[in-house]
């Protein structure tokens, strides 16, 4: 590390010194709380692992300040005031352990969710500043909070800060004038139609967050740091409709000018730092940037914020690429501290590896949100697609085996590479066979679009890790059943992947019909007028990539909407991809199937059996799913013991489940 680089220089928030300028972003720990509102052992281990990795500041997941006015089914999130003694008991263990590694930790206090609370998580009707529609179910009208209830929430925020201090937290972060949560709803005119002291003018709408910081400072002292999770711009085009990065639209939430004005008022009120970003639930792909957002997507916003406030500015937004993170801090124009969220889920030791100059060994986040945000919104515990131990660090790590075994791994896709990696760490002697001349499997074509460069980073990470582990890799080697029988390995892992599923359609063998894999790899030409068959993730991403390259693209899908079959796709990813397709003028025909293909035209049929001929189709691209390549596995079942099929060879799913398959099997070999 160069001495001029700021990333490992200490800094202050209030009177608290932080050893470096790397913070862990606040991320929901659904599934890791206790029924009484405390931190479970899994939650504690989850945070401690990031402290071991040398992060300077941990900002916890949202912890509710109460569960009486806005009642959630528990356990959902930690809740400070539900059972204060239980909270202090579990939280103090967390803070003591984190402090042992020299890290600081702030407790994020959730004032409320309001209109963005999912009704199925609530016991009662959703609340809000005014009687407005619920985000998830607009047929549900939220109950307007009374003045007395808002005042009660202010008191609960102060009480929660006192309990946080008693638990050993170094500060609190208020959640949030950010992302359209309850406190943010009070500050935005679109959502706040009140006529009491908490509504009306901008100053009235800001009374709620101002009273909160003053109440906390009164109870805990002016020296106790209070940061604010803050969205500089809302990116709300309309109710439940976000605005894209390059799109021109009228901001209906908080625009940049108002965002800067509000920040100056809130700094004067007493907030010690801004944990800043952009977005709202209506534009969720800003608040939770998926793979389609650029790394450093908030920097243009925070650069403006830094010009008007004097307290520290923290910024996230896909800053897990080390060179970018260092540049941001060295420039000093956009941030005083970088905040990493999903990058620290993927690799808790990101800071240590940067400090050691081992950036090639940092396991990258791929922006899929399948293991983190996507999981918690289907009621499953927080984890990570590329790091299966995330959220269960203590009981799900990799330990050395007492017996070294000979392991044959057949297939060099992501499942095969993960199997080889984990088995080698366990102490086994592994040979990885791949019939082509390179590792990667479907990762190769998946990394072709510019917006999927992080998948390429994952592939390079695997290649480097297998090299560091000195795994015996045999490329250009097709394994035959006789070889497996003759080798007599202790364990055989079949990771032979999957192949495109080709539908039985008249004309499917026409020369203008290719697969999405063919298109991405460039193995077959793609004309200017393209019809993509299949509205799943592969079809939609291929269509977006082609539109980005100037092609005229149409998608036909038999279902009523895009990306609704198969594995659930994170809401932020799905909505942004759909909005991008519309913005790029991709023609989407739902409830429509392909009926017949010829060399220059296709016939489609809708759900009412109405047929239509589309002429001048240069290329038909099939994105109709994948089928497992499991014939090899089936040929050996019953002939040798300890043979397993993993990844797509077991069942085509996604990158996460390919990695998780391999990890689960091999950590127990």
C-alpha positions as CSV (number, residue, x, y, z in Angstrom):
1,X,0.0,0.0,0.0
2,X,1.2,3.5,-0.9
3,X,1.5,5.9,2.1
4,X,-0.6,8.5,0.2
5,X,-3.6,6.2,-0.1
6,X,-6.3,7.0,2.5
7,X,-8.2,3.7,2.6
8,X,-6.3,2.5,5.7
9,X,-5.9,5.9,7.4
10,X,-8.0,6.5,10.5
11,X,-10.9,9.0,10.6
12,X,-13.3,10.4,13.1
13,X,-17.1,10.3,13.2
14,X,-18.0,12.6,16.1
15,X,-15.5,11.8,18.8
16,X,-15.1,8.2,17.7
17,X,-11.9,7.2,15.9
18,X,-12.2,4.5,13.3
19,X,-9.0,2.6,12.3
20,X,-9.6,2.7,8.5
21,X,-12.1,4.1,6.0
22,X,-13.9,0.9,5.2
23,X,-17.4,0.4,6.6
24,X,-19.7,-2.6,6.4
25,X,-23.0,-1.5,5.0
26,X,-26.3,-2.1,6.9
27,X,-28.0,-5.1,5.4
28,X,-31.1,-6.9,6.7
29,X,-30.4,-10.0,8.7
30,X,-33.7,-11.6,8.3
31,X,-33.6,-15.1,9.9
32,X,-30.8,-14.2,12.2
33,X,-32.7,-12.6,15.0
34,X,-34.3,-14.0,18.2
35,X,-38.0,-14.1,19.0
36,X,-37.4,-11.5,21.7
37,X,-35.7,-9.1,19.4
38,X,-32.1,-9.8,20.1
39,X,-29.1,-11.0,18.1
40,X,-28.8,-14.8,17.6
41,X,-25.5,-16.6,17.7
42,X,-25.5,-16.7,13.9
43,X,-26.0,-12.9,13.7
44,X,-23.1,-12.4,16.2
45,X,-20.8,-14.7,14.3
46,X,-21.8,-13.0,11.0
47,X,-20.7,-9.6,12.2
48,X,-17.6,-10.8,14.1
49,X,-16.3,-12.5,10.9
50,X,-16.3,-9.1,9.2
51,X,-14.5,-7.6,12.2
52,X,-11.9,-10.4,11.8
53,X,-11.5,-9.3,8.2
54,X,-10.4,-5.8,9.4
55,X,-13.4,-3.7,8.5
56,X,-13.1,-0.3,10.3
57,X,-16.8,0.3,11.1
58,X,-19.7,-2.1,11.1
59,X,-23.2,-0.7,10.7
60,X,-25.7,-3.3,11.7
61,X,-28.9,-4.3,10.1
62,X,-32.0,-2.4,10.9
63,X,-33.1,-2.9,14.5
64,X,-36.7,-1.8,15.2
65,X,-37.2,0.9,18.0
66,X,-40.6,-0.6,18.9
67,X,-43.1,-3.2,17.9
68,X,-46.4,-1.8,19.1
69,X,-47.3,1.0,16.7
70,X,-45.9,-0.9,13.6
71,X,-46.2,-4.5,14.6
72,X,-44.1,-7.0,12.8
73,X,-44.3,-10.8,13.1
74,X,-41.3,-11.8,15.1
75,X,-38.6,-12.8,14.7
76,X,-38.1,-10.5,11.7
77,X,-35.6,-7.9,12.8
78,X,-34.0,-7.2,16.2
79,X,-36.1,-4.9,18.3
80,X,-34.3,-2.8,20.9
81,X,-37.2,-2.0,23.3
82,X,-39.2,-5.3,23.1
83,X,-37.1,-6.9,25.8
84,X,-34.3,-4.5,26.7
85,X,-32.5,-6.9,29.0
86,X,-32.4,-9.6,26.4
87,X,-31.3,-7.1,23.8
88,X,-28.5,-5.8,26.0
89,X,-27.4,-9.4,26.8
90,X,-27.1,-10.5,23.1
91,X,-25.9,-7.1,21.8
92,X,-23.2,-6.7,24.4
93,X,-21.7,-10.0,23.4
94,X,-21.7,-8.7,19.8
95,X,-20.0,-5.4,20.6
96,X,-17.4,-6.9,23.0
97,X,-16.3,-9.4,20.4
98,X,-16.2,-6.9,17.5
99,X,-14.2,-4.5,19.7
100,X,-11.6,-7.2,20.3
101,X,-10.6,-6.9,16.7
102,X,-10.3,-3.1,16.8
103,X,-13.5,-2.4,14.8
104,X,-16.2,0.0,15.8
105,X,-19.9,-0.8,15.5
106,X,-23.0,1.4,15.1
107,X,-26.5,0.1,15.7
108,X,-28.9,1.1,13.0
109,X,-32.2,2.1,14.5
110,X,-35.3,1.6,12.3
111,X,-37.9,4.3,12.9
112,X,-40.4,2.3,10.8
113,X,-41.2,0.9,7.3
114,X,-44.5,2.7,6.7
115,X,-46.0,2.2,3.2
116,X,-43.1,-0.1,2.1
117,X,-43.8,-2.8,4.8
118,X,-44.8,-6.0,3.1
119,X,-48.4,-6.7,4.5
120,X,-47.6,-10.4,5.1
121,X,-44.9,-9.4,7.5
122,X,-47.2,-7.2,9.5
123,X,-49.7,-8.1,12.2
124,X,-51.8,-5.0,11.6
125,X,-52.6,-2.6,8.8
126,X,-49.5,-0.7,7.4
127,X,-48.9,2.8,8.7
128,X,-47.7,5.9,6.9
129,X,-47.6,9.7,7.3
130,X,-50.9,9.9,5.4
131,X,-53.5,7.5,4.0
132,X,-51.5,6.4,1.0
133,X,-51.3,3.1,-0.9
134,X,-49.0,0.3,0.3
135,X,-46.1,-0.2,-2.1
136,X,-46.4,-4.0,-2.3
137,X,-50.2,-4.1,-2.5
138,X,-51.6,-0.8,-3.7
139,X,-55.1,-2.0,-2.9
140,X,-54.2,-1.6,0.8
141,X,-54.4,1.9,2.1
142,X,-52.0,2.7,5.0
143,X,-53.3,4.0,8.3
144,X,-52.2,7.6,9.0
145,X,-50.2,8.0,12.2
146,X,-51.5,10.3,14.9
147,X,-49.4,13.2,16.1
148,X,-49.2,11.4,19.5
149,X,-47.9,8.3,17.8
150,X,-45.1,10.2,16.0
151,X,-44.1,11.8,19.2
152,X,-44.0,8.4,20.8
153,X,-41.7,7.1,18.1
154,X,-39.3,10.1,18.8
155,X,-39.2,9.0,22.5
156,X,-38.6,5.4,21.5
157,X,-35.7,6.4,19.3
158,X,-34.1,8.1,22.3
159,X,-34.8,5.1,24.5
160,X,-33.3,2.8,21.9
161,X,-30.1,4.9,21.7
162,X,-29.8,4.7,25.5
163,X,-30.0,0.9,25.3
164,X,-27.6,0.9,22.4
165,X,-25.0,2.8,24.4
166,X,-25.6,0.5,27.4
167,X,-24.9,-2.4,25.0
168,X,-21.6,-1.1,24.0
169,X,-22.3,0.3,20.6
170,X,-20.1,3.2,19.5
171,X,-22.9,5.1,17.9
172,X,-26.2,4.7,16.2
173,X,-27.4,5.3,12.6
174,X,-30.9,6.4,12.0
175,X,-32.9,4.5,9.4
176,X,-33.8,6.5,7.5
177,X,-34.3,9.6,5.4
178,X,-33.6,7.0,2.7
179,X,-35.1,4.6,0.3
180,X,-38.7,5.7,1.1
181,X,-38.9,4.2,4.6
182,X,-41.2,5.8,7.1
183,X,-39.0,8.7,8.1
184,X,-38.3,9.4,4.4
185,X,-42.0,9.3,3.7
186,X,-42.5,12.1,6.2
187,X,-39.9,14.3,4.4
188,X,-41.3,13.8,0.9
189,X,-44.3,15.8,-0.2
190,X,-45.6,13.1,-2.4
191,X,-46.3,10.9,0.6
192,X,-46.8,13.4,3.4
193,X,-50.2,15.2,3.3
194,X,-50.4,16.1,7.0
195,X,-51.4,19.4,8.4
196,X,-49.9,19.0,11.9
197,X,-46.3,20.0,12.9
198,X,-45.0,17.0,11.0
199,X,-46.3,18.1,7.6
200,X,-46.9,21.0,5.3
201,X,-43.7,22.9,4.5
202,X,-40.3,21.3,4.0
203,X,-39.4,22.5,7.5
204,X,-42.5,20.8,8.9
205,X,-41.8,17.6,7.1
206,X,-38.3,17.6,8.5
207,X,-39.5,18.0,12.1
208,X,-39.6,14.2,12.7
209,X,-35.9,13.5,11.9
210,X,-34.8,16.7,13.6
211,X,-36.7,15.8,16.8
212,X,-35.2,12.3,16.8
213,X,-31.5,13.5,16.7
214,X,-32.2,16.1,19.4
215,X,-33.9,13.5,21.6
216,X,-31.0,11.1,21.3
217,X,-28.4,13.8,22.0
218,X,-30.4,14.9,25.0
219,X,-30.5,11.3,26.4
220,X,-27.1,10.0,25.5
221,X,-25.0,13.2,25.2
222,X,-23.8,15.3,22.4
223,X,-20.6,13.3,22.0
224,X,-22.5,10.0,21.1
225,X,-22.3,9.8,17.3
226,X,-25.6,9.7,15.3
227,X,-25.3,9.1,11.6
228,X,-28.1,9.2,9.1
229,X,-28.9,6.8,6.3
230,X,-29.7,9.4,3.6
231,X,-30.9,9.3,0.0
232,X,-29.9,12.4,-1.8
233,X,-32.3,11.8,-4.7
234,X,-35.3,9.5,-4.8
235,X,-35.5,8.6,-8.5
236,X,-39.3,8.4,-8.3
237,X,-40.9,8.8,-11.7
238,X,-44.4,7.9,-10.4
239,X,-46.0,5.7,-7.8
240,X,-44.2,2.4,-8.0
241,X,-42.1,3.5,-10.9
242,X,-38.4,4.4,-10.8
243,X,-36.3,6.4,-13.2
244,X,-33.3,4.8,-14.9
245,X,-29.7,6.3,-14.8
246,X,-29.8,7.9,-18.3
247,X,-33.5,8.6,-18.4
248,X,-35.0,12.1,-18.4
249,X,-38.0,12.3,-16.1
250,X,-39.7,14.6,-13.6
251,X,-38.7,13.7,-10.1
252,X,-41.7,13.2,-7.9
253,X,-39.8,12.4,-4.8
254,X,-36.7,14.4,-3.6
255,X,-34.6,15.9,-6.3
256,X,-30.9,16.8,-5.9
257,X,-31.5,20.5,-5.1
258,X,-33.9,19.6,-2.3
259,X,-31.6,16.8,-1.2
260,X,-28.7,19.1,-0.7
261,X,-30.9,21.7,1.1
262,X,-32.3,19.0,3.4
263,X,-28.8,17.7,4.2
264,X,-27.7,21.2,5.4
265,X,-30.7,21.4,7.7
266,X,-30.2,18.0,9.2
267,X,-26.5,18.6,9.7
268,X,-27.3,21.7,11.7
269,X,-29.8,19.7,13.7
270,X,-27.0,17.5,15.0
271,X,-26.4,14.6,12.7
272,X,-22.7,13.6,12.8
273,X,-22.4,11.8,9.4
274,X,-24.4,11.0,6.3
275,X,-24.4,7.4,5.1
276,X,-25.5,8.6,1.6
277,X,-27.0,7.0,-1.5
278,X,-30.0,7.4,-3.8
279,X,-33.2,5.7,-4.5
280,X,-36.5,4.5,-3.0
281,X,-38.7,1.4,-3.1
282,X,-40.3,2.9,-6.2
283,X,-36.8,2.9,-7.7
284,X,-35.5,-0.1,-5.7
285,X,-32.7,-0.7,-8.2
286,X,-31.1,2.5,-7.0
287,X,-31.3,1.7,-3.3
288,X,-30.1,-1.9,-4.0
289,X,-28.1,-1.6,-7.2
290,X,-28.1,-4.8,-9.2
291,X,-25.6,-5.9,-11.8
292,X,-27.1,-3.5,-14.4
293,X,-25.9,-0.5,-12.3
294,X,-22.4,0.8,-12.7
295,X,-19.9,0.4,-9.9
296,X,-19.8,3.7,-8.0
297,X,-23.3,4.6,-9.1
298,X,-23.8,7.1,-6.2
299,X,-20.6,9.0,-6.6
300,X,-22.1,11.9,-8.7
301,X,-24.6,12.4,-5.9
302,X,-22.2,12.3,-3.0
303,X,-19.7,14.6,-4.7
304,X,-22.4,17.3,-4.6
305,X,-23.3,16.4,-1.0
306,X,-19.6,16.8,0.1
307,X,-19.7,20.4,-1.2
308,X,-22.5,21.5,1.2
309,X,-21.8,19.5,4.4
310,X,-18.8,19.5,6.7
311,X,-19.5,16.2,8.5
312,X,-18.2,12.9,7.1
313,X,-19.9,11.5,4.0
314,X,-20.0,7.7,3.7
315,X,-20.9,6.1,0.4
316,X,-21.7,2.7,-0.9
317,X,-22.9,1.7,-4.4
318,X,-20.9,-1.3,-5.6
319,X,-17.6,0.0,-4.4
320,X,-16.1,-3.5,-3.9
321,X,-13.5,-3.1,-6.7
322,X,-10.4,-2.2,-4.7
323,X,-8.9,0.2,-7.3
324,X,-12.1,2.1,-7.5
325,X,-12.5,2.3,-3.7
326,X,-9.0,3.6,-3.3
327,X,-9.4,6.2,-6.0
328,X,-12.6,7.5,-4.5
329,X,-10.9,8.0,-1.1
330,X,-7.7,9.4,-2.6
331,X,-9.6,12.0,-4.6
332,X,-11.6,13.0,-1.6
333,X,-14.3,14.6,-3.7
334,X,-17.1,12.2,-3.1
335,X,-16.6,10.4,0.2
336,X,-14.6,10.3,3.5
337,X,-15.4,6.6,3.9
338,X,-16.4,3.8,1.5
339,X,-19.2,1.5,2.5
340,X,-19.2,-2.1,1.2
341,X,-22.2,-4.3,1.6
342,X,-22.5,-7.4,-0.6
343,X,-18.8,-7.3,-1.3
344,X,-18.3,-8.2,2.4
345,X,-20.9,-10.9,2.2
346,X,-18.9,-12.5,-0.6
347,X,-15.6,-12.0,1.1
348,X,-15.4,-10.9,4.7
349,X,-11.6,-10.5,4.4
350,X,-11.8,-7.9,1.7
351,X,-9.9,-5.3,3.8
352,X,-7.1,-7.6,4.9
353,X,-6.6,-8.8,1.3
354,X,-6.5,-5.2,0.0
355,X,-3.9,-4.3,2.7
356,X,-1.8,-7.4,1.8
357,X,-2.0,-6.6,-1.9
358,X,-3.9,-9.9,-2.5
359,X,-6.7,-8.4,-4.5
360,X,-6.7,-11.3,-6.9
361,X,-7.8,-13.5,-4.0
362,X,-10.9,-11.3,-3.2
363,X,-14.0,-13.3,-4.0
364,X,-16.2,-10.9,-6.0
365,X,-19.9,-10.1,-5.6
366,X,-21.6,-10.8,-8.9
367,X,-24.6,-8.4,-8.3
368,X,-27.2,-11.2,-8.6
369,X,-28.7,-10.6,-5.1
370,X,-29.9,-14.2,-5.1
371,X,-28.3,-15.1,-1.8
372,X,-28.8,-11.8,0.0
373,X,-31.7,-9.5,-0.7
374,X,-33.6,-12.1,-2.8
375,X,-33.5,-14.7,-0.1
376,X,-34.7,-12.5,2.7
377,X,-37.7,-11.4,0.6
378,X,-38.8,-15.0,0.3
379,X,-38.5,-15.7,4.0
380,X,-35.1,-17.3,4.0
381,X,-32.1,-16.4,6.0
382,X,-29.5,-13.9,4.7
383,X,-26.6,-15.5,2.9
384,X,-24.5,-15.0,-0.3
385,X,-24.6,-16.7,-3.7
386,X,-20.8,-17.1,-4.0
387,X,-20.1,-17.6,-0.2
388,X,-22.4,-20.3,1.2
389,X,-21.0,-19.8,4.7
390,X,-22.3,-16.3,4.9
391,X,-24.8,-16.0,7.8
392,X,-23.8,-19.4,9.2
393,X,-20.0,-18.8,9.6
394,X,-19.4,-20.9,12.8
395,X,-21.1,-24.1,11.8
396,X,-20.7,-24.0,8.0
397,X,-17.0,-23.3,7.5
398,X,-14.5,-25.6,5.8
399,X,-12.4,-27.8,8.1
400,X,-9.6,-30.2,7.3
401,X,-10.6,-33.8,6.9
402,X,-9.0,-36.4,9.1
403,X,-8.6,-38.7,6.1
404,X,-7.2,-37.6,2.7
405,X,-9.2,-39.1,-0.2
406,X,-8.7,-39.2,-4.0
407,X,-11.4,-37.1,-5.6
408,X,-12.2,-37.0,-9.3
409,X,-14.2,-34.0,-10.5
410,X,-15.6,-34.2,-14.0
411,X,-16.5,-30.9,-15.5
412,X,-14.9,-27.4,-15.1
413,X,-17.9,-25.2,-14.8
414,X,-18.7,-23.3,-11.6
415,X,-19.9,-26.3,-9.7
416,X,-16.8,-28.4,-10.7
417,X,-14.4,-25.5,-9.8
418,X,-16.1,-25.0,-6.4
419,X,-16.0,-28.8,-5.7
420,X,-12.3,-28.9,-6.5
421,X,-11.6,-25.8,-4.4
422,X,-13.4,-27.0,-1.3
423,X,-12.2,-30.6,-1.6
424,X,-8.6,-29.4,-1.8
425,X,-9.0,-27.1,1.2
426,X,-10.3,-30.1,3.1
427,X,-7.0,-31.9,2.3
428,X,-8.1,-34.3,-0.4
429,X,-6.1,-35.1,-3.6
430,X,-8.2,-33.7,-6.4
431,X,-8.0,-34.0,-10.1
432,X,-10.3,-31.8,-12.2
433,X,-11.2,-32.9,-15.8
434,X,-12.6,-30.6,-18.4
435,X,-13.2,-31.7,-22.0
436,X,-12.8,-28.2,-23.5
437,X,-9.6,-26.1,-23.5
438,X,-10.8,-23.7,-20.7
439,X,-12.5,-23.7,-17.4
440,X,-15.8,-21.8,-16.8
441,X,-18.7,-23.7,-18.4
442,X,-21.7,-21.4,-18.7
443,X,-19.8,-18.6,-16.8
444,X,-18.0,-18.0,-20.1
445,X,-21.0,-16.9,-22.1
446,X,-22.7,-15.4,-19.0
447,X,-19.8,-12.9,-18.7
448,X,-20.0,-11.6,-22.2
449,X,-22.4,-8.7,-21.8
450,X,-20.7,-5.6,-20.4
451,X,-23.1,-5.5,-17.5
452,X,-22.0,-9.0,-16.5
453,X,-18.3,-8.3,-16.1
454,X,-18.5,-9.3,-12.4
455,X,-19.2,-12.9,-13.6
456,X,-15.9,-12.7,-15.5
457,X,-14.3,-11.5,-12.2
458,X,-15.7,-14.6,-10.5
459,X,-14.3,-16.9,-13.2
460,X,-10.9,-15.3,-12.9
461,X,-11.1,-15.7,-9.1
462,X,-11.8,-19.4,-9.4
463,X,-8.9,-19.9,-11.9
464,X,-6.5,-18.1,-9.5
465,X,-7.7,-20.0,-6.4
466,X,-7.3,-23.3,-8.1
467,X,-3.8,-22.2,-9.2
468,X,-2.9,-21.1,-5.6
469,X,-4.2,-24.4,-4.3
470,X,-2.2,-26.3,-6.9
471,X,-5.2,-28.4,-8.0
472,X,-4.4,-30.9,-10.7
473,X,-6.4,-29.7,-13.8
474,X,-6.6,-31.7,-17.0
475,X,-8.1,-29.6,-19.9
476,X,-9.0,-31.1,-23.3
477,X,-9.7,-34.3,-21.5
478,X,-13.0,-36.1,-22.0
479,X,-13.6,-38.7,-19.3
480,X,-15.2,-42.0,-20.3
481,X,-17.0,-44.4,-18.0
482,X,-14.1,-47.0,-18.3
483,X,-11.6,-44.4,-17.0
484,X,-13.7,-43.8,-13.9
485,X,-14.0,-47.5,-13.3
486,X,-10.3,-48.1,-13.7
487,X,-9.2,-45.1,-11.6
488,X,-10.9,-46.3,-8.5
489,X,-11.1,-42.9,-6.9
490,X,-12.6,-42.6,-3.4
491,X,-15.2,-40.0,-4.6
492,X,-16.4,-39.1,-8.1
493,X,-18.2,-35.8,-8.6
494,X,-20.0,-35.3,-11.9
495,X,-20.4,-31.6,-12.8
496,X,-21.1,-32.0,-16.5
497,X,-23.4,-29.0,-16.7
498,X,-26.4,-28.5,-18.9
499,X,-27.3,-27.9,-22.6
500,X,-30.0,-25.7,-24.2
501,X,-33.5,-27.2,-24.3
502,X,-34.7,-27.1,-27.9
503,X,-38.5,-27.0,-28.4
504,X,-40.3,-29.1,-31.0
505,X,-41.4,-26.3,-33.4
506,X,-41.8,-26.5,-37.1
507,X,-38.7,-25.0,-38.7
508,X,-36.6,-25.2,-35.5
509,X,-33.7,-26.5,-37.7
510,X,-33.7,-23.4,-39.9
511,X,-30.3,-21.8,-40.5
512,X,-31.4,-18.6,-38.8
513,X,-32.2,-20.3,-35.5
514,X,-29.5,-20.2,-32.9
515,X,-29.3,-20.5,-29.1
516,X,-28.6,-17.7,-26.6
517,X,-25.2,-19.4,-25.9
518,X,-24.4,-19.3,-29.7
519,X,-25.2,-15.6,-29.8
520,X,-23.2,-14.6,-26.7
521,X,-20.2,-16.6,-27.7
522,X,-20.3,-15.3,-31.2
523,X,-20.1,-18.8,-32.6
524,X,-23.0,-18.0,-35.0
525,X,-23.9,-14.7,-36.5
526,X,-26.8,-12.5,-35.3
527,X,-28.7,-10.3,-37.8
528,X,-30.1,-6.9,-37.2
529,X,-33.7,-8.0,-36.6
530,X,-33.8,-10.5,-33.7
531,X,-36.6,-12.5,-32.1
532,X,-35.7,-13.9,-28.7
533,X,-37.9,-16.9,-27.7
534,X,-38.2,-17.1,-23.9
535,X,-38.7,-14.3,-21.3
536,X,-36.6,-15.8,-18.5
537,X,-33.5,-14.2,-17.2
538,X,-31.3,-15.6,-19.9
539,X,-33.6,-14.4,-22.7
540,X,-34.1,-10.9,-21.2
541,X,-30.4,-10.3,-20.5
542,X,-29.5,-11.5,-24.0
543,X,-32.2,-9.2,-25.5
544,X,-30.8,-6.3,-23.5
545,X,-27.2,-7.0,-24.6
546,X,-28.3,-7.1,-28.3
547,X,-30.3,-3.9,-27.9
548,X,-27.2,-2.2,-26.4
549,X,-25.4,-3.2,-29.6
550,X,-28.0,-1.6,-31.9
551,X,-30.1,-4.6,-32.7
552,X,-33.9,-4.4,-33.2
553,X,-35.1,-7.0,-30.6
554,X,-38.5,-8.6,-29.8
555,X,-39.1,-11.1,-27.0
556,X,-42.0,-13.6,-27.1
557,X,-42.9,-15.5,-24.0
558,X,-45.8,-17.9,-23.3
559,X,-46.4,-16.5,-19.8
560,X,-48.1,-13.3,-18.8
561,X,-45.0,-11.5,-17.7
562,X,-41.2,-11.7,-17.9
563,X,-39.1,-13.7,-15.5
564,X,-41.9,-15.1,-13.4
565,X,-41.2,-18.9,-14.0
566,X,-38.5,-20.9,-12.2
567,X,-36.3,-19.5,-9.5
568,X,-37.4,-16.2,-8.1
569,X,-35.3,-13.2,-9.2
570,X,-34.6,-10.4,-6.8
571,X,-37.2,-7.6,-7.1
572,X,-34.5,-4.9,-7.7
573,X,-32.9,-6.9,-10.5
574,X,-36.1,-7.9,-12.2
575,X,-37.7,-4.4,-12.2
576,X,-34.5,-2.8,-13.5
577,X,-34.1,-5.3,-16.3
578,X,-37.7,-4.9,-17.4
579,X,-37.4,-1.1,-17.2
580,X,-34.2,-1.2,-19.3
581,X,-35.8,-3.4,-21.9
582,X,-38.7,-0.9,-22.3
583,X,-36.2,2.0,-22.3
584,X,-34.2,0.3,-25.1
585,X,-37.5,-0.2,-27.0
586,X,-37.4,-4.0,-26.9
587,X,-40.8,-5.2,-28.1
588,X,-42.3,-7.6,-25.5
589,X,-45.1,-10.0,-26.5
590,X,-46.4,-11.9,-23.5
591,X,-48.9,-14.7,-23.6
592,X,-47.4,-15.5,-27.0
593,X,-45.7,-18.6,-28.3
594,X,-43.7,-19.5,-31.4
595,X,-45.7,-21.5,-33.9
596,X,-43.5,-21.9,-37.0
597,X,-40.2,-20.7,-38.4
598,X,-38.9,-20.2,-41.9
599,X,-35.8,-18.6,-43.3
600,X,-37.0,-15.0,-43.1
601,X,-40.2,-15.0,-41.1
602,X,-41.9,-16.5,-38.1
603,X,-45.5,-17.2,-37.1
604,X,-46.5,-16.5,-33.5
605,X,-49.7,-17.5,-31.7
606,X,-51.3,-15.9,-28.7
607,X,-53.3,-17.5,-25.8
608,X,-56.5,-17.0,-27.8
609,X,-55.0,-19.0,-30.7
610,X,-54.7,-15.9,-32.9
611,X,-51.8,-16.3,-35.3
612,X,-49.6,-13.5,-36.7
613,X,-46.8,-13.6,-39.2
614,X,-43.7,-11.5,-38.5
615,X,-41.5,-10.9,-41.5
616,X,-37.9,-9.8,-41.9
617,X,-36.7,-11.8,-38.8
618,X,-32.9,-12.2,-39.4
619,X,-32.2,-14.4,-36.4
620,X,-34.3,-16.4,-33.9
621,X,-32.6,-16.9,-30.6
622,X,-33.7,-19.7,-28.3
623,X,-33.6,-19.0,-24.6
624,X,-36.1,-21.8,-23.7
625,X,-34.3,-23.3,-20.8
626,X,-31.6,-25.8,-20.1
627,X,-31.6,-29.6,-19.6
628,X,-29.1,-31.5,-17.4
629,X,-26.2,-33.3,-19.0
630,X,-26.6,-36.4,-16.8
631,X,-26.3,-39.4,-19.1
632,X,-22.7,-39.9,-17.9
633,X,-23.8,-39.9,-14.3
634,X,-26.7,-42.2,-15.0
635,X,-24.3,-44.7,-16.8
636,X,-22.3,-45.1,-13.6
637,X,-25.0,-45.3,-10.9
638,X,-24.8,-48.6,-9.2
639,X,-21.4,-49.4,-10.6
640,X,-19.3,-47.4,-8.2
641,X,-19.9,-46.0,-4.7
642,X,-19.7,-42.4,-3.7
643,X,-20.6,-40.8,-7.1
644,X,-22.5,-37.5,-7.0
645,X,-24.1,-35.2,-9.6
646,X,-24.0,-31.5,-8.7
647,X,-24.9,-28.2,-10.3
648,X,-26.7,-28.2,-13.6
649,X,-25.9,-31.9,-14.0
650,X,-28.3,-32.5,-11.1
651,X,-30.8,-29.7,-11.9
652,X,-30.3,-26.6,-14.0
653,X,-30.8,-23.6,-11.6
654,X,-28.4,-20.6,-11.3
655,X,-24.9,-19.8,-10.2
656,X,-25.8,-19.7,-6.5
657,X,-27.2,-23.2,-6.4
658,X,-24.3,-24.6,-8.5
659,X,-21.9,-23.2,-5.9
660,X,-24.0,-24.3,-3.0
661,X,-24.4,-27.8,-4.3
662,X,-20.7,-28.2,-4.5
663,X,-19.9,-26.6,-1.2
664,X,-22.5,-28.6,0.7
665,X,-21.2,-31.9,-0.7
666,X,-17.5,-31.2,-0.5
667,X,-17.3,-29.6,3.0
668,X,-18.5,-33.0,4.3
669,X,-16.3,-35.3,2.2
